[in-house]
Amino acid sequence: MKFAVLADIHGNSFALDAVLHDMDVLGVTEAVNLGDLFSGPIDAAGTADLLMERSFPSVRGNHDRYLLEQERADMGPTDQVAFDQLSAEALDWLGALPTSRTVFGDVFLCHGTPMSDTTYWLERVEADGTVRAASLEEVAAEAGDVDASLILCGHTHTPRCVRLPDGRAIVNPGSVGCPAYDDDAPVYHVVQTGTPNASYAIVEREGREWAVTFRSVPYDFQRASACAVRYGRANWARALATGWFDK
């Protein structure tokens, strides 16, 4: 079994289109999608068209939840841009997605952790805002009794694979469409990959184990960055163009 793992597209249809083309070149026809699909000052409508056409098994992320549960006036400025672009059909499609699910027999999908769409799983944020890799003990504690050989998560936009002592593998494929961001929870911090490329992963079962290949795909990031400029999101524009975040 071989399939692609997508996460955190954030309305970047240009990056998504490049990833789909990369999959085609590699002959990978199946994929799963780990949430935060549309929220970004780029092209939520175009992203919805691409995803709804393919119907990859998907789950919702925290920003998907904000688009569905919050009044527009209560949304952040980036969520507002996405909300204004999305059709009622796209929002209905998004609302029908679960927050977690099991596919392909024993592959578990979630956005943050099995119990939370806002908790970091493979990373931790220190009191001074430093972002570090979570320890094996911290990672294992979040896995609990999830009965799956492969557990897939997103949310931190950081590609990483951790194998637990019991053999379960936990993979974050990185972000298709948003290579850097800042957040205030639990304290102010910045996550940045240092590249504008679109990130995703390809996983393949080899016997009882999973082989993981991380892909970093170049695309016309200037088009995405120009969209962010047009919507008044200068920090997004720099992040999309460089992979670094500037307040």
Secondary structure by P-SEA (a helix, b strand, c coil): cbbbbbcccccaaaaaaaaaaaaaaacccccccccccccccccaaaaaaaaaaccccccccaaaaaacccccccccaaaaaaaaaccaaaaaaaaaccccccccccbbbbcccccccccccccccccccccccccaaaaaaaaccccccbbbbccccccccccccccbbbbbccccccccccccccccccccccccbbbbbbbbbcccbbbbbbbbbbccaaaaaaaaaaaccaaaaaaaacccccc
